[in-house]
Every structure is written in structure tokens, then in C-alpha cells.
Amino acid sequence: MSASLTPGKIADGQPQIDSVSPSLALPGGEIRLTGRSLTPPAYHRPVVRFGSAEGNVVSGSSRSIVTQVPDDAGPEVLVLSNGVSSNACPVAVATLTAEGLHPVASPAVDSAGNIYTTFSGSRGQKVPVSIFKIDATRTAQPFVTDVMNATGLAMDRKGLLYASSRYDGAVYRISHAGGVSTYAEGLGVATGIAFDRDGNLYVGDRTGTIFKIGTDQQVFVFATLEPSVAAYHLAFSPQGDLFIAGPTTSSHEAVYRIDPAGTVHTFYRGLGRPQGLAFDAAGNLYVSASLSGRRGIVRITPEGEPSLAVAGHQIVGLAFAPNGDMVLATTGEIYTLASGIAGLQLPPG
């Protein structure tokens, strides 16, 4: 997502920012500023400021600067070139919400805005807490202790949390109090999970099978794909198609669309290591991936047109909160970002 501005009248040589792409970022993410007279003469280095904090300039020319977003970034960015300031442009920078975690897929968010995420651990590792709940005060509390290698998370229409285990191939249903019961077993290396609007649960076995679990808890094979080297990540579109990402050995990877009949289609190809997925209410797909060498959250329209929506490194997944925040999971942290994007929500059951 980028911010474009209407250029005003500027003095000769005064730096001018015309656009910021993307205008949403995590600390450490790389954004591109385009405009005019952005670098000083004689190849001197420009200064990029986010409020009072200075961003690290990765590359620059008179019309384009790539800069890293600093940890303590303010809500606006500007360029100082030869002591002359450009116009200031808005940026939204994610806030660190919780750390010391180990998510391997997207977080889950309930209707009250509580965030659920994992400390997944290495295969076979028994960790003290496998799922954490982050409440409205942004305090991470232990929630589940009894799921080995918790991987995929999803909420059903009643607001109950479900978690897959890549260790034992099961999916567990978790009560509002954190009690655990087995929902389905025998699902291979169970990774990503997602509910459709009818309450059926879909599970990605990373060896190549997509299982469908009916509301009666009967399990059958829904579709098959190329095995993933890491995990499948699942999300449903507003139209009811299942979208899947799963890193393979390719550097030109795809997001797949599976229609209700189980037929697999390639929706978009050209991403690097696609992982967690989520849809907004307008039907745009957001996927953690790299696009043309730029890492973050890639937005793909229903027509298959991609753009970098959020700049950031080590993002493994995302979810939309009811208030329009985007919740982002990295390999060790949870961030919240005031994106103003309405996410797709399951209807209540």
C-alpha cells in the first residue's frame, strides 16, 4: 500500500516526496520514497527522518530513495537534502505487542480483539506454553500447555480456537478457558487450518494432502498439491474458494486457489517463500512473501495484480482485528499495525 501526494510548487533544488511505497511498515522494513531532488549534489548522502528518528538509507538517487524504518519511527517521513527539508508524508509503523514467541503461521483474533499465537518449538520439543493469549491490554498470558508443536490456528463461528499439531497430525479444539480436546486425528504433518462459511474445517498436510473435516467430524481428502518444505497456509475468499500457500524449493512460487469441487488452480505465481494468508472484506488477498526482492506483506487483488502492502522482514503470517488493525507475526514477535483495513470475518454460528 502506498501513499501518493499531489506535488505542490517547490523551489529549485528543494527535495519533494511524491509517493511512499508502501506507507505501512514494521521497524526494519524497507520503504521507497519517490520524488524530485531527493539527494544532495556531489553525491552526498541524504538524511531521512521519521519524526526525530533517522532511517538508514539503503540506496538513493535524485528521484528515489530506499530507506529502512527505524525502531522508534514517528508517524511521518521526510528527506533532508543539503540541509533543506522536503515535505512530510504519513507512514504507519507497527507497534511491538509481544515478544519471546515462536509463531510459524498466522495468529488468530477473536471478535473481542484478543490475539492468539504460538510458541511452536522445534519438532518434538515440549515447551512450557504452546499457545499464548494477548488481551486488550496487550499482555501475553499462557493459554494452552498441552499441544505439542502447535502450528496452525483458526477460530470457528462460535469463537472457539482450533490448533493443529505438526507433531502428532491432530487438530485440537480449545475452550474459552483454555481446555483442550481432540477434534480430528490422522492428518499427516498437519499445518495450516481454515474454516469455510459452513463450519467445515480444512487442514493442510504438508506432504501434499488437503483434508476436509465436516461438521460431523468426518475426515476425507479434499485436494492434493505439491509437498511443501515447510508448511501449508490456508485462507478462504469471500467467494468460498480455498487459497493455499506453501513454500517449496522454487524461487518463483505460487498461491493456489481450490474451488468448492476440489479442483486446484494457480491464482498467482511469482512470490518468494509465501506463507501466512488473509483476506480483506473487499476480496483482496494478503500474503507474507517477497515480491521482486522486497519482503513483507504482498497484496494481490482479485484480478491477480500484486503490490507490496507492508514492508517488513521475517513475517510468517497475519490476521485482521475487528478494529481494522493488522496483526503481524514474525519468527519471534507479534506486532499490531493501524492499517484501517476491514478484514473478512466468518459469520457467527
WOFEN-V562874 format. One record per run of one state. SS is the DSSP state (hx for helix, st for strand, lp for the rest). FROM is the first residue (numbers start at 1). LEN is the number of residues. If there is no record, write none. Layout:
[[SS/FROM/LEN] [SS/FROM/LEN]]
This chain:
[[lp/1/1] [st/2/3] [lp/5/11] [st/16/6] [lp/22/2] [st/24/2] [lp/26/4] [st/30/7] [lp/37/4] [hx/41/3] [lp/44/3] [st/47/4] [lp/51/2] [st/53/3] [lp/56/1] [st/57/4] [lp/61/3] [st/64/5] [lp/69/7] [st/76/6] [lp/82/2] [st/84/2] [lp/86/3] [st/89/2] [lp/91/1] [st/92/2] [lp/94/1] [st/95/5] [lp/100/2] [st/102/1] [lp/103/5] [st/108/2] [lp/110/5] [st/115/5] [lp/120/11] [st/131/4] [lp/135/5] [st/140/5] [lp/145/5] [st/150/6] [lp/156/5] [st/161/5] [lp/166/4] [st/170/5] [lp/175/5] [st/180/5] [lp/185/5] [st/190/6] [lp/196/5] [st/201/5] [lp/206/3] [st/209/5] [lp/214/5] [st/219/6] [lp/225/7] [st/232/5] [lp/237/5] [st/242/5] [lp/247/6] [st/253/6] [lp/259/5] [st/264/9] [lp/273/4] [st/277/4] [lp/281/4] [st/285/7] [lp/292/2] [st/294/7] [lp/301/5] [st/306/6] [lp/312/3] [st/315/6] [lp/321/4] [st/325/6] [lp/331/2] [st/333/6] [lp/339/4] [st/343/1] [lp/344/6]]
